[in-house]
Amino acid sequence: MANPKMSQNDRLRYDRLQFYKEDVERIDKILNEFLRLSGAKCALLIDKEGHMVTKRGELRTIDIDTISALVAGSFAATKEMARLLGEEEFTAMFHQGERDNIQLSLVGDRTLLTILFDDRTTVGMVRLYAGETAKKLADIYRDALERGGDDPGLGDEYGTDSKKALDKLFD
């Protein structure tokens, strides 16, 4: 979870963490291991705005964009329910169907680990390995945040140079 005393620039960087190819490869490896250990069918990593980060496993004919948006919306609604009950937020949700189940777990205050599974495994196995997986994913997020100097942003000089160019243009 972000530190409330972060500077505005640090908060923006925290909220807009970018995943590079190496990050996604590490995440995919962790998700593949999770699927192998838990027996789940599919694992999706979705940011809290509903954008897909990566996916692993059996996807069948699932409309990933719609699932991603619905997962994010469901978690946002649940966060409000938690607030009304005096909690900051709930970190996990479980939906049970006749054949298929879905578990949503908040990872690192920024993504939702979305797990689809059926009767080939149990909710206990999924929850056990989802917790371990969430910790490993949070480590990747920490590493990405600490990358710091590798940010391909525009830099501090951009704002100053732009202001000078605009002042010159309108003088």
N, C-alpha and C positions, 0 to 999 in steps of 0.2 A: 504494500500500500504506500502511496506517495506520502512524503512528509509534508504536513500542512505548513511548515516554516520554509519550504523551498522557495527560491527566488522564482519570479515569473518565467525567466528563460529556462531554468531547470525544470519547472513544472511542464512547460511546453515540450521540452525534450523527453520527459518521462511519459507524457500522454501520447506523444507522436513517435514512439520508438519504432525505428525501422528495422526490418529483418533483412539481412543480407543472405546471399546464396548459402554461405557456410552455416548461418543460423538455421535456415530451413532444412538443410541436410542433417544437422544435429537433431532438430526437432523430429524429422521424419524417422530417424533411427530410433529415437526414444518411443515414438508412437508405434512403430513396428514391433518393438520389444514388448510394449504394453499389450498389443493385440495378441501376440504369441502367448504371453503369460496368463492373460485374463480369459481368453477364449471369446472375446467380443468380436463382432463382425466388422465394425467400422469405427474410426476415430477421426473427428473433425476438430480442428483448432480454429476458432472464430473469434475475431476481436469484438469488443463490447458494442461496436457500432453495426455489427452484422456482416462484416467482410471476412471472407475466407482467408486464413493464413496458409493452411495446408490440410491435406486429407490423406488418410491411409485406410486400406482394407477394402472390403466388398461394398461397392457403392450402388450396385444394381441400377435402377432407373430413378434414383433419388434426385429431385430438383435441388441441387446444392445451394443455389442462390436463395431460393425460397426458404429452405430449412435454416440457412444462416440468419436471414432476417427475422424469422419467427423465433429462433433461439435467443437472439439478442433482445427482441421485444419481450419475450417471456421472462427473461432474467431481469430486465428493467422493471417490469410489473412486480416481480417478486421482491426486488429491492425496496420498492415503495411499501409493499405489505410488511416487510421486515421493519422498516422505519416506523410504521404505525404501531407495531408491537414492541417498539423500544430497542430493536436491534439495528446495528449499522447496516448489515445486509446478510442474507443467507449465502453460504458459499457453495451449496450443492442442492440440486433438484433431481427428482426421480419421477418418471412417468412410466406407468406399466400398462401395456396393451395386452390383447389376447395372445398375440404371437411375438410382437416386438416390444422392446423397452428402450428407453433413452435416459441416460444420466447426464446432467450438466454440472460441471464443476468449475468454479471461478479459479483461474490460475494467475497469480501475480497481479491481481487487481486490474488486469487489462485484457485477458482473453478467457474464452469459455471452452473448456475441453468437453466436447460433445461426443458421447459414446453410444453407439447403437448396438444392441445385443438381443439375443433370443434365448430359448431354453437350452442352448448348448453350454451356457454358463450360468452363474448365479449372480445376483446383485451383490452378494458379499465379496465374491472374487473381483468383480468390477470395481467396487468401492476400495478394496484393499490396494489394488494395483493403480487405481486412479490417484490415490493420495501420494503414492511414491512417484508416479509420473509427474504430478503437479509440482512436486519439489524439484525434480530434475529440470522441468521446463522453466521454473522460476530462476534457476541458476543460469540458464541461457539468457534470460531477460537481463539479469544482473550484469552478465558479461557484456551484453550489447550496450547497456547504459554506460559501463565503464570504458567503452571504446573511445568515448569522448572526442579526441582529436581526429578521428576518422570520419566525422560528420561532414558530408559533402555539401553543407549549407553555403549560403552566400557570404558569410563572414560579417564582422562588425563594420568593416570599411564600406561595405555596400551602401548602408543607410546614409553615411556621411557623404559619400561621393554622389549619391542620388540627390540628396538635398542640395548640394552645391550646384549640380547640373540644372535642377529645377529653378533655383534662385537665379542662376545666370540666364536661363531661358525667359523668365518673366521680368527681368530687370529692364 
